[in-house]
């Protein structure tokens, strides 16, 4: 996980530390990549970081991000090399305070060429090849178009190899095709979903549904084996997920903007009703940290709860129980946050106790205030 330019630290002092249930002032100690202690006073060691009163939070865990697509193909007719796309996306995550990114790769051939299975395969292989020498931790989320046999075959192979941390089902069948097939198309799709969900369960991999509009669709996907629901379209769908005891994920851009960009469920409404399990960056890594602080600033929930929605809870959903919380034994993946132009901003990002990103601070950085964004 290290590069020649990272700096190994032994602790962080003078911080306001966001624990799972409260905020305390003090120091965090770490050794060999793990947190060892939380103290009220600094230890007398070298290689330490003075937080200067900043807020110290666990590194964010991004459960669904397709940010690499925008680095890979910033314009419809302009495509960059895959290594460049990965390196720049990795840097963006570190700057955004994201220390674990579950990168969503969509295996689908779209008629407009905006996505293709061939390009997805290159993205997948690039992430797998380069993530061992990256600034942050990268996991894989395979998005399978269940109506396209090649996508289904690739998903099945990835599941056999346990390459994915999360697999999700997409179905882009046009409505007119569904109606003309007299149920045959839907039955075939259900068969594919059930088989993939069973295979995921066999390998201990979570299986997700996407954009469910109604209570009935949530129940149908749960019956087929889905146990994670991304971006419920309505409050009724989100409530159905909660009543089944399953996990739901909402988007940080939605939360930061105060509404969906396509007139769907407002993420803030789902969180206020206790119907969301986690927040993800979706398509905008920079939105995740700011969305967390907006939740606290607008009194939708307190800061420890807001932080957990983007760290401990998404980590737990995909079985990464060694991160997402500041406590002895957890990975020393940490983010120091200061006020910058009245925005909560990651000024230092640590992975395994190594400083992988540092931004210059003014001589006397202002104390971060809980004002709405």
MIZAKE-764769 format. One record per residue (C-alpha): residue number from 1; residue in three letters; x, y, z. Coordinates in nm, 2 decimals, padded with zeros to 4 digits, m for minus. Example, Ala and Ser with C-alpha at 12.3 -4.5 7.8 and 13.67 -1.06 7.14 Angstrom:
! MIZAKE-764769
REC/seq/type/px/py/pz
REC/1/Ala/01.23/m00.45/00.78
REC/2/Ser/01.37/m00.11/00.71
***
This chain:
! MIZAKE-764769
REC/seq/type/px/py/pz
REC/1/Unk/00.00/00.00/00.00
REC/2/Unk/00.30/00.24/00.03
REC/3/Unk/00.49/00.44/m00.22
REC/4/Unk/00.83/00.60/m00.19
REC/5/Unk/00.67/00.94/m00.11
REC/6/Unk/00.46/00.84/00.18
REC/7/Unk/00.56/00.92/00.54
REC/8/Unk/00.52/00.67/00.83
REC/9/Unk/00.38/00.83/01.14
REC/10/Unk/00.35/00.71/01.50
REC/11/Unk/00.06/00.93/01.61
REC/12/Unk/m00.15/01.24/01.57
REC/13/Unk/m00.18/01.50/01.86
REC/14/Unk/m00.40/01.79/01.94
REC/15/Unk/m00.70/01.65/01.75
REC/16/Unk/m01.07/01.65/01.81
REC/17/Unk/m01.13/01.28/01.76
REC/18/Unk/m01.46/01.16/01.62
REC/19/Unk/m01.53/00.83/01.79
REC/20/Unk/m01.84/00.61/01.73
REC/21/Unk/m02.05/00.78/01.99
REC/22/Unk/m01.88/01.11/02.08
REC/23/Unk/m01.60/01.36/02.00
REC/24/Unk/m01.30/01.38/02.24
REC/25/Unk/m00.98/01.59/02.24
REC/26/Unk/m00.65/01.41/02.25
REC/27/Unk/m00.41/01.19/02.06
REC/28/Unk/m00.42/00.87/01.85
REC/29/Unk/m00.13/00.63/01.86
REC/30/Unk/m00.06/00.37/01.59
REC/31/Unk/00.20/00.11/01.51
REC/32/Unk/00.24/m00.14/01.22
REC/33/Unk/m00.06/00.01/01.05
REC/34/Unk/m00.30/m00.03/01.34
REC/35/Unk/m00.44/00.20/01.60
REC/36/Unk/m00.29/00.11/01.94
REC/37/Unk/m00.43/00.38/02.18
REC/38/Unk/m00.64/00.69/02.22
REC/39/Unk/m00.49/00.92/02.48
REC/40/Unk/m00.57/01.26/02.64
REC/41/Unk/m00.21/01.36/02.62
REC/42/Unk/00.06/01.32/02.35
REC/43/Unk/00.31/01.04/02.38
REC/44/Unk/00.68/01.14/02.36
REC/45/Unk/00.76/00.99/02.02
REC/46/Unk/00.89/01.12/01.70
REC/47/Unk/00.73/01.12/01.36
REC/48/Unk/00.40/01.27/01.48
REC/49/Unk/00.15/01.50/01.33
REC/50/Unk/00.01/01.81/01.51
REC/51/Unk/m00.36/01.83/01.42
REC/52/Unk/m00.38/02.19/01.54
REC/53/Unk/m00.74/02.14/01.66
REC/54/Unk/m00.87/01.97/01.35
REC/55/Unk/m01.13/01.70/01.35
REC/56/Unk/m00.99/01.35/01.31
REC/57/Unk/m01.22/01.10/01.15
REC/58/Unk/m01.18/00.74/01.03
REC/59/Unk/m01.10/00.72/00.66
REC/60/Unk/m01.41/00.72/00.45
REC/61/Unk/m01.52/00.39/00.29
REC/62/Unk/m01.69/00.46/m00.05
REC/63/Unk/m01.93/00.17/m00.13
REC/64/Unk/m02.02/00.28/m00.48
REC/65/Unk/m01.81/00.50/m00.71
REC/66/Unk/m01.77/00.51/m01.08
REC/67/Unk/m01.53/00.81/m01.07
REC/68/Unk/m01.27/00.63/m01.28
REC/69/Unk/m01.50/00.65/m01.59
REC/70/Unk/m01.47/01.03/m01.59
REC/71/Unk/m01.09/01.01/m01.58
REC/72/Unk/m01.09/00.74/m01.84
REC/73/Unk/m01.32/00.91/m02.08
REC/74/Unk/m01.37/01.28/m01.99
REC/75/Unk/m01.55/01.34/m02.32
REC/76/Unk/m01.75/01.10/m02.53
REC/77/Unk/m01.49/01.09/m02.81
REC/78/Unk/m01.18/01.13/m02.58
REC/79/Unk/m01.03/00.83/m02.41
REC/80/Unk/m00.71/00.83/m02.20
REC/81/Unk/m00.48/00.54/m02.11
REC/82/Unk/m00.61/00.32/m01.83
REC/83/Unk/m00.30/00.37/m01.61
REC/84/Unk/m00.35/00.75/m01.62
REC/85/Unk/m00.72/00.71/m01.53
REC/86/Unk/m00.64/00.49/m01.23
REC/87/Unk/m00.36/00.70/m01.09
REC/88/Unk/m00.56/01.02/m01.11
REC/89/Unk/m00.87/00.86/m00.96
REC/90/Unk/m00.65/00.72/m00.68
REC/91/Unk/m00.52/01.08/m00.61
REC/92/Unk/m00.87/01.22/m00.61
REC/93/Unk/m00.99/00.97/m00.35
REC/94/Unk/m00.70/01.06/m00.12
REC/95/Unk/m00.78/01.43/m00.16
REC/96/Unk/m01.14/01.36/m00.08
REC/97/Unk/m01.06/01.17/00.25
REC/98/Unk/m01.16/00.83/00.10
REC/99/Unk/m00.92/00.56/00.21
REC/100/Unk/m01.12/00.26/00.08
REC/101/Unk/m01.30/00.29/m00.26
REC/102/Unk/m01.52/00.01/m00.39
REC/103/Unk/m01.49/00.09/m00.76
REC/104/Unk/m01.80/00.02/m00.96
REC/105/Unk/m01.73/m00.12/m01.30
REC/106/Unk/m02.04/m00.15/m01.53
REC/107/Unk/m02.02/m00.45/m01.77
REC/108/Unk/m02.28/m00.34/m02.03
REC/109/Unk/m02.28/m00.26/m02.40
REC/110/Unk/m02.49/00.05/m02.45
REC/111/Unk/m02.60/00.16/m02.80
REC/112/Unk/m02.46/00.51/m02.77
REC/113/Unk/m02.11/00.36/m02.69
REC/114/Unk/m02.09/00.55/m02.35
REC/115/Unk/m02.02/00.21/m02.18
REC/116/Unk/m01.90/m00.11/m02.33
REC/117/Unk/m01.80/m00.45/m02.19
REC/118/Unk/m01.46/m00.43/m02.36
REC/119/Unk/m01.38/m00.10/m02.18
REC/120/Unk/m01.52/m00.24/m01.85
REC/121/Unk/m01.29/m00.54/m01.88
REC/122/Unk/m00.99/m00.31/m01.93
REC/123/Unk/m01.10/m00.10/m01.63
REC/124/Unk/m01.14/m00.41/m01.41
REC/125/Unk/m00.80/m00.55/m01.51
REC/126/Unk/m00.63/m00.21/m01.46
REC/127/Unk/m00.76/m00.17/m01.11
REC/128/Unk/m00.67/m00.53/m01.01
REC/129/Unk/m00.31/m00.48/m01.15
REC/130/Unk/m00.24/m00.14/m01.00
REC/131/Unk/m00.42/m00.13/m00.67
REC/132/Unk/m00.13/m00.30/m00.48
REC/133/Unk/00.08/00.01/m00.54
REC/134/Unk/m00.17/00.29/m00.48
REC/135/Unk/m00.23/00.57/m00.23
REC/136/Unk/m00.55/00.42/m00.09
REC/137/Unk/m00.72/00.08/m00.08
REC/138/Unk/m00.92/m00.03/m00.38
REC/139/Unk/m01.19/m00.29/m00.39
REC/140/Unk/m01.41/m00.40/m00.68
REC/141/Unk/m01.78/m00.38/m00.74
REC/142/Unk/m01.90/m00.56/m01.05
REC/143/Unk/m02.22/m00.42/m01.20
REC/144/Unk/m02.37/m00.70/m01.42
REC/145/Unk/m02.62/m00.63/m01.70
REC/146/Unk/m02.83/m00.95/m01.65
REC/147/Unk/m02.99/m00.92/m02.00
REC/148/Unk/m02.65/m00.95/m02.17
REC/149/Unk/m02.50/m01.30/m02.17
REC/150/Unk/m02.14/m01.19/m02.19
REC/151/Unk/m02.18/m00.97/m01.89
REC/152/Unk/m02.34/m01.26/m01.69
REC/153/Unk/m02.06/m01.49/m01.79
REC/154/Unk/m01.80/m01.24/m01.68
REC/155/Unk/m01.98/m01.19/m01.34
REC/156/Unk/m02.00/m01.56/m01.28
REC/157/Unk/m01.62/m01.60/m01.35
REC/158/Unk/m01.53/m01.31/m01.12
REC/159/Unk/m01.74/m01.46/m00.85
REC/160/Unk/m01.57/m01.80/m00.89
REC/161/Unk/m01.24/m01.62/m00.85
REC/162/Unk/m01.36/m01.41/m00.56
REC/163/Unk/m01.24/m01.09/m00.74
REC/164/Unk/m01.53/m00.87/m00.63
REC/165/Unk/m01.63/m00.73/m00.30
REC/166/Unk/m01.98/m00.65/m00.43
REC/167/Unk/m02.18/m00.76/m00.73
REC/168/Unk/m02.50/m00.58/m00.84
REC/169/Unk/m02.77/m00.65/m01.10
REC/170/Unk/m02.87/m00.41/m01.37
REC/171/Unk/m03.16/m00.46/m01.62
REC/172/Unk/m03.18/m00.21/m01.91
REC/173/Unk/m03.45/m00.40/m02.09
REC/174/Unk/m03.67/m00.15/m02.28
REC/175/Unk/m04.03/m00.13/m02.16
REC/176/Unk/m04.17/m00.22/m02.50
REC/177/Unk/m03.96/m00.54/m02.51
REC/178/Unk/m04.08/m00.64/m02.16
REC/179/Unk/m04.44/m00.59/m02.27
REC/180/Unk/m04.39/m00.78/m02.60
REC/181/Unk/m04.23/m01.08/m02.44
REC/182/Unk/m04.54/m01.18/m02.24
REC/183/Unk/m04.33/m01.24/m01.93
REC/184/Unk/m04.06/m01.45/m02.09
REC/185/Unk/m03.80/m01.17/m02.07
REC/186/Unk/m03.87/m01.11/m01.70
REC/187/Unk/m03.86/m01.48/m01.62
REC/188/Unk/m03.52/m01.52/m01.79
REC/189/Unk/m03.39/m01.22/m01.61
REC/190/Unk/m03.51/m01.35/m01.27
REC/191/Unk/m03.33/m01.68/m01.34
REC/192/Unk/m03.00/m01.50/m01.41
REC/193/Unk/m03.03/m01.29/m01.10
REC/194/Unk/m03.12/m01.58/m00.87
REC/195/Unk/m02.82/m01.78/m01.00
REC/196/Unk/m02.57/m01.49/m00.96
REC/197/Unk/m02.71/m01.41/m00.61
REC/198/Unk/m02.67/m01.77/m00.50
REC/199/Unk/m02.31/m01.78/m00.64
REC/200/Unk/m02.23/m01.46/m00.46
REC/201/Unk/m02.37/m01.59/m00.13
REC/202/Unk/m02.16/m01.91/m00.17
REC/203/Unk/m01.84/m01.70/m00.19
REC/204/Unk/m01.94/m01.46/00.09
REC/205/Unk/m01.99/m01.17/m00.15
REC/206/Unk/m02.28/m00.92/m00.11
REC/207/Unk/m02.53/m00.90/m00.39
REC/208/Unk/m02.70/m00.56/m00.47
REC/209/Unk/m03.01/m00.44/m00.64
REC/210/Unk/m03.02/m00.09/m00.81
REC/211/Unk/m03.28/00.18/m00.84
REC/212/Unk/m03.58/m00.01/m00.70
REC/213/Unk/m03.89/00.20/m00.74
REC/214/Unk/m04.15/00.03/m00.53
REC/215/Unk/m04.20/m00.19/m00.23
REC/216/Unk/m04.29/m00.48/m00.46
REC/217/Unk/m03.97/m00.45/m00.66
REC/218/Unk/m03.77/m00.45/m00.33
REC/219/Unk/m03.95/m00.77/m00.22
REC/220/Unk/m03.90/m00.94/m00.55
REC/221/Unk/m03.53/m00.87/m00.56
REC/222/Unk/m03.49/m00.97/m00.19
REC/223/Unk/m03.66/m01.30/m00.28
REC/224/Unk/m03.41/m01.35/m00.56
REC/225/Unk/m03.12/m01.30/m00.32
REC/226/Unk/m03.04/m00.93/m00.31
REC/227/Unk/m02.93/m00.81/00.04
REC/228/Unk/m02.80/m00.46/m00.05
REC/229/Unk/m03.02/m00.19/m00.22
REC/230/Unk/m02.85/00.10/m00.39
REC/231/Unk/m03.04/00.43/m00.45
REC/232/Unk/m03.41/00.33/m00.37
REC/233/Unk/m03.62/00.55/m00.59
REC/234/Unk/m03.90/00.63/m00.34
REC/235/Unk/m03.94/00.65/00.04
REC/236/Unk/m04.17/00.35/00.02
REC/237/Unk/m03.89/00.14/m00.14
REC/238/Unk/m03.64/00.26/00.12
REC/239/Unk/m03.89/00.17/00.40
REC/240/Unk/m03.94/m00.18/00.25
REC/241/Unk/m03.56/m00.24/00.26
REC/242/Unk/m03.55/m00.14/00.62
REC/243/Unk/m03.84/m00.36/00.72
REC/244/Unk/m03.67/m00.66/00.56
REC/245/Unk/m03.36/m00.58/00.77
REC/246/Unk/m03.14/m00.53/00.46
REC/247/Unk/m02.89/m00.25/00.37
REC/248/Unk/m02.97/00.05/00.16
REC/249/Unk/m02.72/00.30/00.01
REC/250/Unk/m02.79/00.66/m00.08
REC/251/Unk/m02.58/00.91/m00.28
REC/252/Unk/m02.37/01.20/m00.13
REC/253/Unk/m02.43/01.43/m00.44
REC/254/Unk/m02.80/01.39/m00.37
REC/255/Unk/m02.75/01.48/m00.01
REC/256/Unk/m02.52/01.77/m00.08
REC/257/Unk/m02.75/01.92/m00.34
REC/258/Unk/m03.06/01.87/m00.14
REC/259/Unk/m03.23/01.66/m00.41
REC/260/Unk/m03.19/01.40/m00.67
REC/261/Unk/m03.06/01.51/m01.01
REC/262/Unk/m03.34/01.30/m01.17
REC/263/Unk/m03.63/01.38/m00.93
REC/264/Unk/m03.61/01.07/m00.71
REC/265/Unk/m03.60/01.02/m00.34
REC/266/Unk/m03.40/01.29/m00.15
REC/267/Unk/m03.12/01.12/00.04
REC/268/Unk/m03.17/01.35/00.34
REC/269/Unk/m03.53/01.23/00.37
REC/270/Unk/m03.42/00.87/00.38
REC/271/Unk/m03.15/00.94/00.65
REC/272/Unk/m03.39/01.16/00.86
REC/273/Unk/m03.63/00.86/00.86
REC/274/Unk/m03.35/00.62/00.96
REC/275/Unk/m03.40/00.44/00.63
REC/276/Unk/m03.04/00.46/00.49
REC/277/Unk/m02.75/00.23/00.60
REC/278/Unk/m02.47/00.41/00.41
REC/279/Unk/m02.37/00.70/00.19
REC/280/Unk/m02.16/00.67/m00.12
REC/281/Unk/m02.00/00.92/m00.35
REC/282/Unk/m02.17/00.77/m00.66
REC/283/Unk/m02.01/00.99/m00.93
REC/284/Unk/m01.85/01.27/m00.72
REC/285/Unk/m01.58/01.17/m00.46
REC/286/Unk/m01.55/01.53/m00.33
REC/287/Unk/m01.92/01.51/m00.23
REC/288/Unk/m01.88/01.24/00.03
REC/289/Unk/m01.69/01.43/00.31
REC/290/Unk/m01.90/01.74/00.26
REC/291/Unk/m02.23/01.54/00.27
REC/292/Unk/m02.12/01.39/00.61
REC/293/Unk/m02.07/01.74/00.76
REC/294/Unk/m02.39/01.87/00.61
REC/295/Unk/m02.58/01.60/00.79
REC/296/Unk/m02.44/01.72/01.12
REC/297/Unk/m02.47/02.09/01.03
REC/298/Unk/m02.84/02.06/00.95
REC/299/Unk/m02.91/01.85/01.26
REC/300/Unk/m03.03/01.55/01.06
REC/301/Unk/m02.80/01.35/01.29
REC/302/Unk/m02.50/01.41/01.51
REC/303/Unk/m02.14/01.41/01.37
REC/304/Unk/m02.04/01.06/01.49
REC/305/Unk/m02.36/00.91/01.33
REC/306/Unk/m02.30/01.10/01.01
REC/307/Unk/m01.93/00.99/00.99
REC/308/Unk/m02.04/00.63/01.05
REC/309/Unk/m02.27/00.64/00.75
REC/310/Unk/m01.96/00.70/00.53
REC/311/Unk/m01.71/00.48/00.72
REC/312/Unk/m01.80/00.20/00.97
REC/313/Unk/m02.14/00.12/00.81
REC/314/Unk/m02.04/00.08/00.45
REC/315/Unk/m01.73/m00.11/00.56
REC/316/Unk/m01.95/m00.35/00.76
REC/317/Unk/m02.19/m00.40/00.47
REC/318/Unk/m01.91/m00.56/00.26
REC/319/Unk/m01.73/m00.73/00.54
REC/320/Unk/m01.45/m00.49/00.60
REC/321/Unk/m01.48/m00.49/00.97
REC/322/Unk/m01.11/m00.38/01.03
REC/323/Unk/m01.17/m00.02/00.93
REC/324/Unk/m01.41/00.27/00.95
REC/325/Unk/m01.38/00.35/01.32
REC/326/Unk/m01.12/00.50/01.55
REC/327/Unk/m01.05/00.24/01.82
REC/328/Unk/m00.75/00.02/01.92
REC/329/Unk/m00.70/m00.26/01.67
REC/330/Unk/m00.86/m00.09/01.37
REC/331/Unk/m00.65/00.00/01.07
REC/332/Unk/m00.48/00.34/01.10
REC/333/Unk/m00.68/00.48/00.80
REC/334/Unk/m00.75/00.84/00.92
REC/335/Unk/m00.84/01.18/00.78
REC/336/Unk/m00.78/01.51/00.94
REC/337/Unk/m01.04/01.78/00.85
REC/338/Unk/m01.00/02.15/00.87
REC/339/Unk/m01.21/02.45/00.75
REC/340/Unk/m01.11/02.58/00.41
REC/341/Unk/m01.31/02.86/00.25
REC/342/Unk/m01.60/02.76/00.49
REC/343/Unk/m01.59/02.40/00.36
REC/344/Unk/m01.48/02.09/00.56
REC/345/Unk/m01.17/01.98/00.38
REC/346/Unk/m00.94/01.69/00.41
REC/347/Unk/m00.59/01.83/00.48
REC/348/Unk/m00.42/01.50/00.57
REC/349/Unk/m00.51/01.15/00.47
REC/350/Unk/m00.34/00.84/00.63
REC/351/Unk/m00.35/00.48/00.51
REC/352/Unk/m00.19/00.22/00.74
REC/353/Unk/m00.06/00.51/00.95
REC/354/Unk/00.13/00.64/00.64
REC/355/Unk/00.07/01.00/00.53
REC/356/Unk/m00.04/00.97/00.17
REC/357/Unk/m00.19/01.32/00.12
REC/358/Unk/m00.10/01.65/00.29
REC/359/Unk/m00.23/01.99/00.20
REC/360/Unk/m00.07/02.31/00.31
REC/361/Unk/m00.24/02.49/00.60
REC/362/Unk/m00.24/02.86/00.69
REC/363/Unk/m00.05/02.96/01.00
REC/364/Unk/m00.37/02.96/01.22
REC/365/Unk/m00.63/02.74/01.05
REC/366/Unk/m00.99/02.84/01.16
REC/367/Unk/m01.18/02.59/01.37
REC/368/Unk/m01.43/02.39/01.17
REC/369/Unk/m01.78/02.51/01.24
REC/370/Unk/m02.10/02.31/01.19
REC/371/Unk/m02.27/02.55/00.95
REC/372/Unk/m02.49/02.43/00.66
REC/373/Unk/m02.31/02.40/00.33
***
